[in-house]
Amino acid sequence: MKHVHTIDAQGKRIGRIASEATGLLRGKHRPDFTPHKTFGQRVHIVNTQHMNIEESKLKNKFYTRYSGYPGGLKHESLENVIARKGYSEIVRRAIYGMLPNNKLRKKIMKQLVITD
């Protein structure tokens, strides 16, 4: 049976939410934790639109992408990402960045549900 953990994001910072969710998704709270396995721990994050985000971070935090072509470096501010894709996208990106960069990352991200 798969267990569902719920995290209420109201009044919390992005990094605190992401680190808590990452630990639960990887199964680090379990006594039988092994880094090379997934445990099917589902995490549901609610109230992301009521997170505590500083005004300076909205303007000064940038997400960078590179297409691989000359001149293909793109920067987008946190404010623009929220306007374009919503608050759930910034939480998803924070969690994605905290997970290990291996074959389990996609499987683990499928266990995550985020709602505004």
C-alpha positions as CSV (number, residue, x, y, z in Angstrom):
1,M,0.0,0.0,0.0
2,K,1.3,3.4,-0.9
3,H,1.3,6.1,1.7
4,V,0.4,9.7,0.9
5,H,2.1,12.5,2.8
6,T,0.5,16.0,2.7
7,I,2.6,19.2,3.1
8,D,0.8,22.5,3.7
9,A,2.8,25.3,2.1
10,Q,1.0,28.1,3.7
11,G,3.4,30.6,5.3
12,K,6.5,28.5,4.6
13,R,9.6,29.2,2.4
14,I,10.2,27.5,-0.9
15,G,13.4,25.7,0.3
16,R,11.9,24.4,3.5
17,I,9.0,22.9,1.6
18,A,11.3,21.4,-1.1
19,S,13.7,19.8,1.3
20,E,10.9,18.3,3.4
21,A,9.3,16.9,0.2
22,T,12.6,15.6,-1.1
23,G,13.3,13.6,2.0
24,L,9.8,12.1,2.0
25,L,9.9,11.3,-1.8
26,R,13.3,9.5,-1.4
27,G,12.1,7.6,1.7
28,K,14.8,8.9,4.0
29,H,12.5,8.8,7.0
30,R,12.1,5.0,6.6
31,P,14.3,2.6,8.6
32,D,14.9,0.5,5.4
33,F,16.1,3.4,3.3
34,T,18.5,2.6,0.5
35,P,19.6,5.3,-2.0
36,H,19.3,3.1,-5.1
37,K,15.5,2.3,-4.6
38,T,12.2,4.2,-4.7
39,F,9.6,3.4,-2.0
40,G,6.5,4.7,-3.7
41,Q,6.0,7.5,-1.2
42,R,3.5,9.9,-2.7
43,V,3.8,13.6,-1.6
44,H,0.9,16.0,-2.0
45,I,1.8,19.7,-1.6
46,V,-1.2,22.1,-1.0
47,N,-1.6,25.9,-0.7
48,T,1.4,26.8,-2.8
49,Q,0.0,30.2,-3.7
50,H,0.1,31.2,0.0
51,M,3.9,30.6,0.4
52,N,6.1,33.1,2.0
53,I,8.2,34.7,-0.9
54,E,10.2,37.9,-0.4
55,E,9.8,40.7,-2.8
56,S,13.5,40.9,-3.5
57,K,13.5,37.2,-4.5
58,L,10.7,37.7,-7.0
59,K,12.8,40.2,-8.9
60,N,16.4,38.9,-8.3
61,K,16.0,35.1,-8.6
62,F,16.6,33.9,-12.1
63,Y,16.2,30.5,-13.8
64,T,18.6,29.8,-16.6
65,R,18.2,27.5,-19.6
66,Y,20.6,26.8,-22.4
67,S,19.5,25.4,-25.8
68,G,23.0,24.3,-26.8
69,Y,23.2,26.8,-29.7
70,P,25.2,30.0,-29.8
71,G,23.1,32.8,-28.3
72,G,20.7,30.2,-26.8
73,L,21.2,31.3,-23.1
74,K,17.8,32.4,-21.6
75,H,17.1,33.9,-18.2
76,E,13.7,34.2,-16.6
77,S,12.9,35.8,-13.3
78,L,10.9,34.1,-10.6
79,E,8.1,36.6,-11.1
80,N,7.8,35.7,-14.8
81,V,7.7,32.0,-14.0
82,I,4.9,32.5,-11.5
83,A,3.0,34.6,-14.0
84,R,3.4,32.1,-16.8
85,K,3.1,28.7,-15.0
86,G,2.0,29.4,-11.4
87,Y,3.4,28.8,-8.0
88,S,3.4,25.0,-8.4
89,E,6.1,25.3,-11.0
90,I,8.6,27.0,-8.7
91,V,8.1,24.3,-6.1
92,R,8.5,21.6,-8.7
93,R,11.8,23.1,-9.9
94,A,13.1,23.5,-6.4
95,I,12.3,19.8,-5.6
96,Y,13.8,18.7,-9.0
97,G,17.0,20.5,-8.2
98,M,17.3,18.8,-4.8
99,L,16.9,15.3,-6.1
100,P,20.0,13.3,-7.1
101,N,20.8,13.5,-10.8
102,N,20.3,9.8,-11.8
103,K,17.8,7.5,-13.3
104,L,15.5,7.6,-10.3
105,R,14.8,11.3,-10.6
106,K,12.0,10.9,-13.2
107,K,10.4,8.0,-11.2
108,I,10.5,10.0,-8.0
109,M,9.1,13.2,-9.6
110,K,6.0,11.1,-10.8
111,Q,5.2,10.6,-7.1
112,L,4.8,14.4,-6.5
113,V,1.4,16.2,-6.7
114,I,1.3,20.0,-6.3
115,T,-1.8,22.1,-6.1
116,D,-2.2,25.8,-5.9
